Amino acid sequence: MPAFIRPAVDADLDAILTIHNAAIRNSLAIWTDVEVDRADRERWLAAHRADGHPVIVAEVDGAVAGYAAYSRWRERIGYRFTVENSVYVADAYQRQGIARALMVELIALARAGGIHVMIAGIEAGNSASIALHESLGFEQPVTLREVGTKFDGWLDLAFMRLAL
Ligand SMILES: CC(C)(COP(=O)(O)OP(=O)(O)OC[C@H]1O[C@@H](n2cnc3c(N)ncnc32)[C@H](O)[C@@H]1OP(=O)(O)O)[C@@H](O)C(=O)NCCC(=O)NCCS
């Protein structure tokens, strides 16, 4: 069944929380090992709304299969036309084109919102995410070595850039 891409609503927060905490627990995509509660995701959604930044979900057969969002890349005013994106798809729904569908919509929203550059910050070993962003036209990664740590190892951060 094809995914239906739409803005996130409060009722999606439990599914978003489950996907977010699974990524904290099982992956190097989010550099913390402290899982969050629903109130944390409520604040996250509210902050995006307040800033006019989209949070979108992919719905498959009535279930939230994944989500994507962007927020300011850095805080100072001079960075206001650059955003950093994130995209997460639940394990059971991966390799079905859902992240691509989410990102195509997110990029369209960024363009419509007058954003100039989108940045993806990716753990350098995450070949799935790097391939995804490459296929969407993001430039080759620029990597900062050993700037993070999780699961007792140093992590490299790859930045990929899409000019909108
Ligand atoms: C990265 C992630 C979002 C991809 O989601 P997905 O819905 O499975 O991706 P899609 O099916 O839309 O794939 C789109 C493209 O991404 C690439 N890709 C996705 N998964 C891949 C994998 N496991 N290995 C290699 N390439 C992969 C491919 O280029 C793919 O195109 P193709 O299917 O035509 O080959 C998903 O694996 C995920 O949520 N991972 C955990 C969280 C994460 O790493 N998020 C990104 C943080 S920066």
The ligand as an SDF file (V2000), in Angstrom:
LIG
                    3D

 48 50  0  0  0  0  0  0  0  0999 V2000
   17.6580    5.7130    6.4800 C   0  0  0  0  0  0  0  0  0  0  0  0
   16.1700    5.3690    6.4830 C   0  0  0  0  0  0  0  0  0  0  0  0
   15.4000    6.6250    6.8740 C   0  0  0  0  0  0  0  0  0  0  0  0
   15.7510    4.9310    5.0720 C   0  0  0  0  0  0  0  0  0  0  0  0
   14.3410    4.6980    5.0950 O   0  0  0  0  0  0  0  0  0  0  0  0
   13.6140    3.7620    4.0100 P   0  0  0  0  0  0  0  0  0  0  0  0
   12.1680    4.1030    4.0120 O   0  0  0  0  0  0  0  0  0  0  0  0
   14.0040    2.3660    4.2590 O   0  0  0  0  0  0  0  0  0  0  0  0
   14.2930    4.2690    2.6480 O   0  0  0  0  0  0  0  0  0  0  0  0
   13.6560    4.1520    1.1780 P   0  0  0  0  0  0  0  0  0  0  0  0
   13.0060    2.8140    1.0320 O   0  0  0  0  0  0  0  0  0  0  0  0
   12.8590    5.3560    0.8770 O   0  0  0  0  0  0  0  0  0  0  0  0
   14.9710    4.1410    0.3250 O   0  0  0  0  0  0  0  0  0  0  0  0
   15.3610    5.2430   -0.4780 C   0  0  0  0  0  0  0  0  0  0  0  0
   16.8110    5.0440   -0.8940 C   0  0  0  0  0  0  0  0  0  0  0  0
   17.6610    5.1040    0.2470 O   0  0  0  0  0  0  0  0  0  0  0  0
   18.7300    4.1570    0.1000 C   0  0  0  0  0  0  0  0  0  0  0  0
   18.6140    3.1230    1.1330 N   0  0  0  0  0  0  0  0  0  0  0  0
   17.6160    2.9760    2.0260 C   0  0  0  0  0  0  0  0  0  0  0  0
   17.8760    1.9430    2.8560 N   0  0  0  0  0  0  0  0  0  0  0  0
   19.0710    1.4430    2.4730 C   0  0  0  0  0  0  0  0  0  0  0  0
   19.8820    0.3910    2.9620 C   0  0  0  0  0  0  0  0  0  0  0  0
   19.5140   -0.3630    3.9990 N   0  0  0  0  0  0  0  0  0  0  0  0
   21.0560    0.1720    2.3420 N   0  0  0  0  0  0  0  0  0  0  0  0
   21.4460    0.9110    1.2900 C   0  0  0  0  0  0  0  0  0  0  0  0
   20.7050    1.9350    0.7720 N   0  0  0  0  0  0  0  0  0  0  0  0
   19.5410    2.1910    1.3690 C   0  0  0  0  0  0  0  0  0  0  0  0
   18.5820    3.5820   -1.2840 C   0  0  0  0  0  0  0  0  0  0  0  0
   19.2810    4.4450   -2.1720 O   0  0  0  0  0  0  0  0  0  0  0  0
   17.1000    3.6980   -1.4980 C   0  0  0  0  0  0  0  0  0  0  0  0
   16.7260    3.6960   -2.8550 O   0  0  0  0  0  0  0  0  0  0  0  0
   16.4180    2.2770   -3.5730 P   0  0  0  0  0  0  0  0  0  0  0  0
   15.4500    1.5420   -2.6840 O   0  0  0  0  0  0  0  0  0  0  0  0
   15.8430    2.7030   -4.8750 O   0  0  0  0  0  0  0  0  0  0  0  0
   17.7260    1.5740   -3.6570 O   0  0  0  0  0  0  0  0  0  0  0  0
   15.8520    4.1940    7.4480 C   0  0  0  0  0  0  0  0  0  0  0  0
   16.7740    3.1600    7.1870 O   0  0  0  0  0  0  0  0  0  0  0  0
   15.9000    4.5660    8.8990 C   0  0  0  0  0  0  0  0  0  0  0  0
   14.9290    5.0970    9.4500 O   0  0  0  0  0  0  0  0  0  0  0  0
   17.0310    4.2820    9.5710 N   0  0  0  0  0  0  0  0  0  0  0  0
   17.1840    4.5560   10.9830 C   0  0  0  0  0  0  0  0  0  0  0  0
   17.1600    6.0370   11.2880 C   0  0  0  0  0  0  0  0  0  0  0  0
   18.1280    6.8230   10.4510 C   0  0  0  0  0  0  0  0  0  0  0  0
   19.2480    6.4120   10.2280 O   0  0  0  0  0  0  0  0  0  0  0  0
   17.6530    8.0130   10.0190 N   0  0  0  0  0  0  0  0  0  0  0  0
   18.4570    8.9360    9.2940 C   0  0  0  0  0  0  0  0  0  0  0  0
   19.2290    9.7390   10.2800 C   0  0  0  0  0  0  0  0  0  0  0  0
   20.2650   10.9280    9.4400 S   0  0  0  0  0  0  0  0  0  0  0  0
  1  2  1  0
  2  3  1  0
  2  4  1  0
  2 36  1  0
  4  5  1  0
  5  6  1  0
  6  7  2  0
  6  8  1  0
  6  9  1  0
  9 10  1  0
 10 11  2  0
 10 12  1  0
 10 13  1  0
 13 14  1  0
 14 15  1  0
 15 16  1  0
 15 30  1  0
 16 17  1  0
 17 18  1  0
 17 28  1  0
 18 19  1  0
 18 27  1  0
 19 20  2  0
 20 21  1  0
 21 22  1  0
 21 27  2  0
 22 23  1  0
 22 24  2  0
 24 25  1  0
 25 26  2  0
 26 27  1  0
 28 29  1  0
 28 30  1  0
 30 31  1  0
 31 32  1  0
 32 33  2  0
 32 34  1  0
 32 35  1  0
 36 37  1  0
 36 38  1  0
 38 39  2  0
 38 40  1  0
 40 41  1  0
 41 42  1  0
 42 43  1  0
 43 44  2  0
 43 45  1  0
 45 46  1  0
 46 47  1  0
 47 48  1  0
M  END
$$$$
